[in-house]
Amino acid sequence: MMDRKVMKHAPVFPAAFLFAVVSLFGATRTFAQDTPPPETTPQEDPGQGSSQPKPAGRDYDPMGGDPTDTSGQPVTLNPDTNALTGVLVPGVGTPDTRHSYWVPGIQYGNFVRSSDLLQPAVTDWNSTSYVAANLSLLAAWSRSQLAVNYSGGGTFSTDKTQGNGNYDQLGVVQSFHWQRWQLAFIDQFSYLPETQFGFGAASSLATPGVGGTLGTSLPGLQNNYQPNQSIFASVGPRYSNSITTQVVYDISAQGSLTFSGSYGFLRFVDPGNFDSNDSIFGVGYNYALSRKDTIGVLYRFSDYRYQGNPQAINDNVVQLAYGRKVTGKLALQLSAGPEYTAFRVPLLNGATNDISLSAGANLTYALSRTSFSAGYNDGVTGGSGVLVGSKTNQVQGTINRQLTRIWHGDIFGGYARNTTPGGANVFRGSPSFDSWFAGLGLDRPLGRTANVTVGYTAFIQDVSGLECSTQTCVDYVQQQVSVSFQWHTRPLILR
């Protein structure tokens, strides 16, 4: 039965996945030669220097070091160039990568849970295993770069409500830069048996690709540009995809304009959820006060539509923004402003519009052995498949610590509160959902090409309101113990 449902939804698998496969094939055909290409001069490619490029298929450290070097020297970082009012989360910098390369790998993960996915309030310990193949690719040219991370495979569960299936995660960024222009195409796709909020926590399954320093750097989309999935009560496997385009134009040494457009969808295999589409458009202005500080103003329009449901939501946001960046140490982004939301179908109180406050924040702070990252978003979202539109307050954070020479530890958590915009909705009354996940993990390398991770995560849901009656629409605490193993080849140089 599950296979038939999956096949029914197969056509919605994004065209961006085909784009990634074609790009990978094209990059391999172009660069995977048996003899090295002609020497590149610094003028032709400033990132390559004057050294002879390496031939394809050889085993090198893509960060430029000797593959046998164990000195642990820090990776050189280039300044982060993500626009303050753009779609991407700011970072502390990007690795100074000297080669185009690809890395295949495999991974195994096992989650032992205290209850079933569809009966989370009933104690019933079960086990779910993930077996997957991984791929990370970085193809760099003088004025463009393609980065791909993919993981996909099968799932095998003793949870009868979940059964066996498959899972896929893909991230693609194709970027171009000229003297004044930057252009980027970003795609993030997932097919998961459960919500993406907290999925794979304390394991190598959380993100696509081989991970670590070899996982190609994929700047994350801000929460506003992804279909929200922060309600645990949504039922069963689901497809999620967001295709985003961004253009940045420098109008002066200090000022720049940002234009962005995004289309996303959230589709469920099983009935009982709301399938949704969203179209998002944004324009922003950035002004650099100094090398470290930037201010900006942003306007964003979001359009939410629901299959088989007459409701339609148009959302308008104006925000003032501030950002501060110190390469290798700090990336901070703050924004806030009014939000005006219009509804095609009036709310229970008869209102057809609502005015509220929207806000966002992203922070990354890095020390020599410890790093901290967190993100916050307050605004209207699609409803996570449970609500027809939602006012969402969401925060996530992680603390990473190098405990010893080989052991690394993480403490992480996330919280989301989802309520109907304006306080009520004609289709499901006015329930509210408080969703939490929190835990810790330990990981260590096994040689230079493998690592193992163990962890614990708790998932908590608190539901209020009278119009939510499914088996998953209840209060509960679910515990999860995880172990995962990941192996990959040494990086294979394309050029």
Buried (B, 14 or more C-beta within 10 A) or exposed (E): EBEEBBEEBEEEBBEBBEBBBEBBEEBBEBBBEEEBBEEBEEEEBEBBEEEEBBBBEBEBBBBBBEEEEEEEEEBBBEEBBBBBBBBBBBBBBBBEBBBBBBBBBBBBBBBBBBBBBBBBBEEBEBEBBBBBEBBBBBBBBEEBBBBBBBBBBEBBBBBEBBBEBBBBBBBBBBBBBEEEEBBBBBBBBBBBBBBBBBBBBBBBBBBBBBBBEBBBBBBBBBBBBBBBBBBBBBBBBBBBBBBBBBBBBBEEEEEBBBBBBBBBBBBBBBEBBBBBBBEBEBBBBBBBEEEEBBBBBBBBEBBBBBEEEEBBBBBBBBBEBBBBBBBBBBBBBBBBBEBBBEBEBBBBEEBEEBEBEBBBBBBBBBEEEEBBBBBBBBBBBBBBBBBBBBBBBBBBBBBBBBEEEEEBBBBBBBBBBBBBBBBBBBBBEBBBBBBBBBBBBBBBBEEEBBBBBBBBBBBBBBBEBEEBEEBBBBEBBBBBBBBBBBBBBBBBBBB
